[in-house]
Amino acid sequence: MSIKAKKIASSFVKEISYIIMEEIKDPEIKFVTITDCEVTNDLSFATVYFTVLDKERKEETIEALNRAANFIEIELSKRINIRKMPDITFEYDTSIEYGERIEQKIKDLNI
């Protein structure tokens, strides 16, 4: 990822977190934590990673976030000055669960 893409991704994490917390009224989205963002080098696409408190609701949350993606893109274009706003998609961040599984396996080995 280029330096420009990394800066934009960092701004996206901050701004999307704020938009979700303050401006989106959908209750399915309220307890979402934005963990990371990857922007392609040509700035056409952005994948935003998130986690939720209630893991059983992650499918509903993905659908709700993707429904709100257009609104989020419009709000981002007001806050971040770039020529073309990337198309945003949301994906559940599995890295936390992966880390928990690794940690549990290490604990099991040490017993």
Secondary structure, DSSP 8 states (H G I E B T S, - for coil): --HHHHHHHHHHHHHHHHHHHHT---TTTTTEEEEEEEE-TTSSEEEEEEEESSGGGHHHHHHHHHHHHHHHHHHHHHHS--SS--EEEEEE--HHHHHHHHHHHHHHHH-
